[in-house]
């Protein structure tokens, strides 16, 4: 696990999945929460950022996959911290439906380079709870400008395709865009690093995921904090161009 700060936003990168911590004068927010089996890493990352769990104002979720919501139920049930996602993603977090790579998808792709090592690495982290849910997840409250009413006031950026309600969060003052799995820069199942999409088996609707990236705002400079891989900085148009040129 390693951390890197971009103004008030700390990017926490692990070999399995990433999350971010906003800590400003107006409060603290955790964005995504890793696997259920990464609780100790999550606590250590908060400690390193100088954030006590009890100080968290909210948890923002990009999407309801097991590697992004593993700590959310615990933070909600044990500490009463509200867990927010886009309105479209709330029923996914509540497991009213599941849009997540399954056993059949993995079986069809098991010969793909990196798939078997990936499965072996994440199995212990699921804690026998691949279908974990956050029953009290709720839609993120919004300002009239479309910003989340949480510390940092990040702009809520729809990025559907990976899941129906996948969402990014843009912290404008820090020029940081948290992209979840809509745009990544590395993964055990990918042959290279750099801005790209995850393999098709991970996406509920790959064409829609590509289209969502093309509809992102034109930002001359941004630091992308992905759900997997290293942070990456540059023109957002260039980053998106690299990602969809596969």
N, C-alpha and C positions, 0 to 999 in steps of 0.2 A: 504494500500500500504506500502511495506517495501523494503528497498534497502540493498544490501550487495556488498562489493567491493572485487574483485579478481585481484589485481594489477591494471592495467589501465581500467579494465572492471567492470562496475557497473551493477549488476543484479537487475532488478526491478520486484518484485513479487506483483501481485494484486490477489484478490479473483477470478478474471475471466480469466486472461491471463497475460503473462509476456513479457517483452522486455528487451533489454540490451543496454548499452551505453559504447562505447569505447572512452576514453579521454586520449590521449598521447601527447608527445611533437610534434608529427608529425600531429596532428589534431584530429578531433572528428567524430565519426560515430554512428548512431542510427541503431540498429538491431531490426526490427519489430516495430509496432507502436500502438498496442492495437485496441480496438473498436473505432468507430467514437465518441461514447459517453464518451470516456475516455480522451478527449483532455486536460482537466484541470489536470488530474493525470499525463499525459505525460509531460506537461509543468513543473509541480512541480518536477517531477523526474529529468528533465534536469537541473533545477535550483539547486536542491540538489547536483547534480554531478558537479556543477560549469560550466555548459555548456549553453551558450546563443544559442537560435535557429539559429540565424544568423551565428554562428560559425560552424554549422554542415557542414561537407564536403559532406556527402552522407547519404542515407538511404539504408540499405541492408534488403531485405525481404527473409525470409525462404520459404514462400509459400503464395498463394493469397487468403487465407480465410479471411472473414470479421473481425475476431478478431485479425488479424495480420497486416492488411493494412488500418485500420480505420483512422489513422492519416496521411497516406502517401500522399493521394491526396491533403490534405490541406497544408502539408509541401512543396509539389511540386508546387502547384498553387500559394500559397501566398508568398513563400520565394524562389522559384526557386531552391530548393534542389533536386539534381538528385536522383531518386529512381531506385535501381538496384535489379535484381534477376537473377537466372540462365536463360540462353537463353530459355530453355524449359518451364519455368514458366511465361515468359513475356506475352504470349497471354492469360494466365489465369488471370493475373493482369489486362489486358486490357479487360477482359470479352468477349473474342472471343469464349470462352467456360467456363463452370462452373462446377467444381468438388468439391462440397460442400454439406454437409448434408442438405436435404430439408424437406419440410413439410411431404411428404409421408414417408420418413425414420423415422422422429420423431414419426409419428402416429403409425408406426409398433413397435416402441420401447418405447412408452409412459409408459408402465407398468414397464419398467426396473427401478430399484431403482435409484433415483437421476435425472432422465431425466426431469420430470416435474418441480422440483425446478430449474434445469439448464435453462430450457426454460424461466421460469418466471424471472430469474435473468438477462438474456442477452437481453431480448426483448427491454427494454428501452435504452440499449447501442447501438443498431443497428441504431437508429435514422431513422427508416423507410427506411433503405438503406442497406439491407442485400446483395444486388448485387452490392455494390459500386465497382468502378473500378478506376484504375490509368492509364489513357489513354497514358501518356508519359513515362511509365515504360520502361526501356531498359536493355539489357543484361549487366551483371557485366563485366567490363573490366578486363582481366586476364593477369598476368605475364606468362612467359614461364613455370614457375613451378606450375601454377594453383592457384596462389594467387590473391585475389581481389586487384586491383590497387586503394586502398583507404587507409586512415590511419590505421595502425595496420597490414596491409598486411595479413589478415586472409586467411588461406587455404580454398578454396571452396570445400565442401565435398558433393557429390551427395547423396541424400537420397530419391530416388523416391519411390512412393507407396501411401503415404498419399495423395499426388497429383503427377502428372506426373513429375513436375520439382522441387519438394521439395528439399531444399538444407540446409546443415549445414555449420557453419563457425567455423574454429579452429584457435584461437589466440595462437600460439605456445609458445611465451614467457611467457604468463600467464597460460599456460596449461589448457585453457578453450575451451570447445566445446559447441557451441550453437546448439541445436538439434531441435528447433522448435517443431513440433508435431510428429516427427518421433520416439522420445523416450521421455516420460513424467514421472513425479513422483507423480502425483496427478491430480484429476479432480472431479467435482461434481458427475459425473456419474460412478466413480470408487469406489469400496468398500474398497480399501486399498491404502496406500502410498508406495512409492518405485519405482524403475525403472520398467517401463512397457509400453505397447502400449495402446492407446486409444481404446474404444470399436469399434467393426468392422464397425458400421454405419458411423463413421467419416472418414474412409479410402476409397479412390477410388479403391485401389488395395492392399488388406491386405497381400497376399502372397509376393508381390513384396516389400512391406514395411519391412516385416520380413527379406527377403533376403538382402535388402540394409543394415540393421543393422549388419548382419553377415559379410558383406564385408568391414566393417569399419577397419581402421588400428589398429594394436595391440599397444595400449598405456598402459604402466605400471601404469601411474597415470594421471588422468584427472579430471577436475571438469566439470560436465555436467550442463548446464544452459538450462532447458527445457522450452517449451512454456506454460506448466501448471505444477504447483507443485514446490517443493523446489529444490534448488541446491543440487547436489549429487556428492560426490567425491569418487574415487577409481580406481581400474583397469578397463579399458574400456571393456575388455573381460568379467569381472564379471558383470558389469552393463548391458551389452547386454544380457548375459546369463540369468540374472534375468528377463529382459524385454520380451524375447521370450519364456520363460518357462511358458506360460499361457495356 
